[in-house]
Amino acid sequence: MRDFSWKYFAITGDVDAYLFYKEVGGNSEEENVAADELAAVEEAE
């Protein structure tokens, strides 16, 4: 459901879809850290 709400928001820009996405989970702190680490690795290459 989380993926669907994000994809729907990305396509339509519907604010309610974004709010629903955040309500059902959004990005966890672990995902944010993992994304930062991945970006650092890609920059090093």
HUVENTA-V321520 format. One line per field, one symbol per residue. burial: + if it has 24 or more other ideal C-beta (glycine too) atoms within 12 Angstrom, else -. Layout:
burial->???
This chain:
burial->----+----------------------------------------
